[in-house]
């Protein structure tokens, strides 16, 4: 019996030694890396906006065309940018508004039907701000639809649902002393900004919470809307701005979601700030406006999600299961911050690849992507799932490639990831990572950590760029 038990133990140990490595190997992700190219110029972008990637693997981004432009229409490399759709290896230029000489455009969101919402230049120019004017647009059935404004100089289409309902904000003609530019991912505005919903006809003004300005950032599949609005016109001593609160619009009225005690409370501008259950995430200052915490609104008062031990944090995205990601500081008085996953009342530190990290998106299965600031000052894109650890997506870049994957911006429910990348000369490239199985052509297993470390990003040594502007709300150092 003793010998039999010993033999059984040895056999069990032997089988375990075989099975466990097999299980671990089976769990290791593999990806096919696709460079989606440009529209004839040197750069391609995955925008720091909302959803760049739908459930069918269709990607929208911005690409340089071969057409050169001059200031003030030259933002980073003096090539005309156009929105595009990429699908099954084919990139299609969505173009700009007809009849406009410099017809630049850019996407903000794509729905399951491949309909894209974004902006396009109108040919006008802000003399005071030194910037070109643009309108919110929708690309549908091969056509571009100009959504117009409320009489002012520009509009902006933020997101679109699968019913082709679009939300955003547009200017009217009433002069305004304050603006929501920094809280709506846009430029300063000379007149009042109003949140809108578009159902295929005229823009519907959603109103405000009592102040002068509002903006709509999210619409879910039920047509519910989330955004932010001034609640009055009286500036606060701590901020110099009127009180700002997030709102929830249920199709009939705008509801004030309040704050965590401070005067600035706002919905996330990036990835998904409103899910299909009507839950809203963002950040709010506490009393005194000295620090901010991430919040969840689930039909009642805001819930303070806390931090990882430090003073500040922000929620960036929520999935339909109510899992929330973002970043939070680690120690009081320190700006060091890590990506987090919040679920069931618990905030989990996802770690970092270097100095800091930030989670930008989460899919239905709880897979998380984002970026990490490395010790050398560059950014690397990361992937995290099933308790970690955080994986540097540069581990899946072929060893002979010069690409550095800097920011993983979107991940769909199939696990496909839209990534911003850079070449050593600073040119930007739009990348799609597709999960694959061993044996498929160009299927790349993770190489060693040393290989990830050799990828360096010199994109930020060339001075201020449009990419740096896209990153300004994301790269809190």
N, C-alpha and C positions, 0 to 999 in steps of 0.2 A: 504494500500500500504506500509505504513511504517512497519507494522508488517510482511508483506510478504517479504520485503527487508531484514529485520532483520533475519527472519527465513532462507532466502536464504544465507545470510552471515554466519550464524551459521552452516548451512549444508555444505557450501563450506569449511569453516574452519575445520569442522569435517572430511570431505573427504580428505582434504589436510593432516590432521594429520595422516590419515590412509595410504595415498598413498606415501607420502614422505619417511617415514621410510621404507616402502616396497621397494621403488626405491633404497634407500641407501643400504638396506640389499642385494638387488639383485646385486649391484655393487661390493660388497665385494668379493675378490677372495677366492677361496678354492683350496687346493692342496692335492694331494696324494704324499706322500714322499716315494721314493724308494731308498734303499741303494743297489747300483749295485754290491757291494762286491769286492773281490780281486781275484787273480789267485792262491790262496793258502797261501800267506804270509799275513802280518798284514796290509799293506797299499794299498789304491787305490787312484789314482790321476785323476782329471780333469785338464789337462795341461793349463798353462797360455800361450796359443799360439793363434790359430785362431779359426776356427769353430770346436767345439767338438760335435756338435749336428746338425743333418740334418733335413730337412723338414718333414721327416717321423718318427721322434722320435728315430732314431738310434744314439747311442752315441759311441764315441771312447775315450779311456783314457789309462792310464797306471796302471798296477797292479803288486804288488809283487807276484812272484811265491814262491813256497816253497823251492826253491834252494838258499842256502846261497853262497855268494861270498866274496872274500877278497879284500882289497885295492890293486891296485887303481881302481878296478871295483866296489867298494863299495862307494856309494855317500851319503846315508842317514841312511839306516837301514841294509845294508849288505845282502839284498835279491835281487835276479836277477829280474829286471823289464822287463815286456813284454807289448807291445801294445795289446789292446783288442777292440772288438766290443760288445756292449750290445744291445739286441733287444728283446722286448716282454718278459722280465724276464730271458733271457738266455745270459750269458757272454761267449764269444768265444776268446780264446787265439790266437792272430795273429802270435806269434812266432818271431823268428829272422832268420838271414841268415843261410842256411844249411851249415854244415861242420865247423861252428864257435863254439869253445868250450864254450865261455861265450857269448851267443847270445842275449844280451840285445837289446831292441827296444823301440821306443816311437812314438806316432802319433803327427802330427801337424794339419791335416785338414781332413775332410770327405765330400764327395760330395753327391748329392741326390741319387746316385746309390749305396751308401755304400762303394765306393772305397776310401781307406785311403792312404794319403801320410804322410811320416814321416822319421825316421832314424833307422838304425840298426847297432850294433857294427860289425866291420869287423875282429876283432881279433888282429889288430895292436895296436901300443902304441906310444904316443908322449913322447919321452924321455925328451925333453926340458920342455914341459908343464906338464908332469906327468898325462896325460889323455889318455883314450882309443880312438882309431880312429873309425869313423863311416862313412857310406854312406847314401845318400838319397835313400829311397825305396818307392815302391808302393805295397799295398796289393790289389790284384784284382783277382776275380774268384778263390779264395782259394789258390792263389800263391803269393809269395813275389818276387818282381822284383828289382834287384840291379841296380840303375841308373848310377853307376860308377862316375868317376871324369874327370877332364881335365888333368890327369896325376899326380895330387897332392895327398895329404894324406886323404882328406875327401870331402864329398858333403853333401848337406842338402836340402831336399824337403820341401818347405814352404807351398804351397797351391795347390789345385787341383780344376778344374771346372767340370761341368757336362759332358763335352766332354772328360774327363780324361786327359786333358792337365795339366801338372805339371810345376811349376816354383820353382826356388830356387837358390842356388849358389854352386859352386864347385871350388876347388883349382887347379891351374896348377903348374908347377915346377919352375917358376921364383921367386927367392927370393924377399922379399918385406920388406921395412922398416916401412910400416904403415899397419893397418888392420882395418876392418869394424866390428869387433866382437861385440862391444857394440851397434852398430846401426843395426845389423842384428840378434840380439838375440842369439849370439853364443860366442865361445871362441876366443881368439887371434889366428891369423893364421901366420904361418911362410913363406908362399908364397902367390902369388896373388890370389885373389878371383874374380870369374866372375859369373855374373848373367846368368841363363840358362832358357830355356823352353824345355820341353820334350813332344814329341807327339807320343810316343810309340817306338821310335828308339833311335838314338844317341842323346846326349845332344847338343843343339844348343847354342853356346856362343852368348849372346846378346851384348857383347862389353861393353864399358864404355862411360862416358861423357868427356873423355880426360885424366883421371887419370889412376891409376894402378888397382883399385878395384871397383867392383860393386856387388850388390846382388838384386835378384828379390824376392819380398815378397808376391805379390798379382797377381792373374789372374782372370779376370771376365769371364762371360759366352760367350763373344765374342772373347776371346783369347787375349784381351788387358792386358798389364802387367805394374805394378808399382813397384818401388824399389828405391834404392839410389846408388849413385856413386860418387867417387872423381872426380873432374873436372880437376885437375892438380896434380903435385907431389911436390908442394912447400908448406911447412908447414906455417900456419899463427901464428903470435906471440901470439894471444889471446887464441888459443886452442892447439897449437903444432901439429895440423893435417892439411892436405891439405883441400881446400874447398870441402864441401860435399853438393850435391844437390839431390833432388828427381828426378826420371825420369819417363816418360810414354812411353811405347813401343807399337806401333800400328800394329805390325806384320811385319813392314818393317824397321823402324828406331827408335832410341832412342831419345826422346825429353827432353831437360833440362827444368825443371819446375821453376828453379831459387830459390830465397829466399825472405825473408822479410827485407833484408838489411844486415844480418849477414853472416857468413861463414859456418854455420852448419844448414842445412835444411833437414828434413827427413820424410819419410812416416811412419805412425803408424805401429808398429810391431804386434799389438794385435787386435783381433776381425775382423773388416772389414775396411781396409784402402783404398779400391777401389771398387766402386759399378758398377752395370751393365750399367750405363749411362756414364762411363768413368770418373767420378769425384773422386778426390784423396784428402785424408786428412792426416794431420800430424802436425808437429811443426817446427818452424824455429826461430833461434835467430834473434834479431834485430841488427842494426848497433852497433858494439862494442862487440857483443857476450856476453853481461852481462845478458840479459833476453831472454826468448823465448815465442812466442805466437802460438796458434793453427792456422792452415791455411786450406783453401779449394781451390783446383784447379778445375776449371770447364771448361777448354778448352782455357783459356787465362792466365793472370797473377795470381799469388797467391793472395787470399783474406785473409787479416788479420781479424780473428774472434774476436780479442780482448780478454779481461779477465773479471772477475767479480769485477774488481776494483784494483787488485793487479798487480804484475809484470809478472808472468809466467802462462802459461797454455799449454795444449796439447790436441789435438783431438785424440780419440782412435778408433772411429767407425762411419760409415756412412751407411744409408740404401738407397734403390733405390729411395726414395722420396726426398733424399737430406737432411734429418734430421741428425744432427751430435751430438755426445756426447763425453765427455771427462772430464777433470777437469781443474779448473782455480783458481788462488789465489785471495783472497778477499781484501787485503789491501797492499799498497806499503810497501816493506821491511818485510812482513810477509809471512811465508810459509804455513799458514792456507789456505786450499783449499777445494772447494766444487765441486761436480759433476755438470755438466751443460748439457742442451739441447739447441742446436742452430738451429733455423729454421726461414726462411724469414727475415734474417738479425738481429734477436733478440736472445741474449743469456739469457737463463732462469736458475737461480740458483735452483737446485733440492733439496737443503738443505743437512742435515746430520743427522745421528743417534747419533753422539757423537762429536768428535773433527774435523774430516775431512771426505771427501768422494770422490770417483772416480767412474764414469760411465765407464763400460767396454764393453757394447754391447747394441744394439738397434735393434728391429725387424721391420717388414714392417708396423705394426700398431702403432709404436711409443712407445711401452713398453720398459722400460730401466732397466737394472740390473747392479750391480757393488758391491763395498764393501765400508764400512765406518769404520774408525778407531774410536773405542769407547774411552770413558774417562778413562777406566781402562787399555788401551794399547792393547786390543784385537781387532780383526776384526769381523764385522758382515756383512753378505750378505744382499743386499737390492733389492727391486723392486719398480718401480715408473711408474705411468701411469696417463693420463688424468688430468694433473695439480697437481698431488700429493694428499696427502703428501707421502713422502718416507716411505715405509713399511719395517720393519725388518723381513726378511724371517724366522728368528727364532721363530716368532709368530706362524708359521705353523708346528713347531716341536712338536710331542706329548709330553705332560708334563712329562712323565716318561722316556724320552729318554735322554741319556748323550751327544748327538751330539750337536755341535755348528756349524752352517752354517757360514763359514767365508768369502767365495768369490762366488758370482754369476757371472759366467764367460761367459756363452752363453745363448741366448734365441732365439728359432726358431719362425716362424710365427704362430705356433699353441699355443704359449705362454708357451711351456715347457722350463724349466730352468735347465741347468747343473751347479751344485754347488759343490764347495770343502767344506768339513766339517772336523772337528777334534773331537777326543775323549779326555777326561781329561788326559789320559796318553800320549797324543801327537800324537797318530796314526791318519793317514789321511784316510778319507773315501770319495768316489765319490758318489754323490747324484743326483737323477733326481727328480724334482718337476713337476708333471703333473696336469694341471687344471682339476677340477672335479666338479660335482654337488652334492648338499646336498642329502643324501640318498645312495650315492655310498659307497661301502666298503672302509674303511680307508681314507675317504675324510675328511680332517682336515680344519676346519674354523680357522681363526686367534684367538688365545687366547689373554689374556691380555698382555699389555706391560711388566708387571712384569714378566710374563713367559719368554718373550724374554730376559729379563735382567739376568735370572738365568743361562743361558747358558754361560759358560766361556771357553776360549780357552787357554790351556797350551801348545799348540804345539810349541811355540817359546821360551820355557824355557829350551829346551834340547840342545841348541847350534846351530851352523850353520847346515842347512839341505838343501837338494835338493829343497824343497819347498821354502825356503828362497831365493835361487838362482832364482827360477822361478818368484818370486815376486819382484825381485830387481828393475825392471823397472816400477813396478806398484805402489809400496807403497812409494810414495814420501811424506815424513812427514814434 
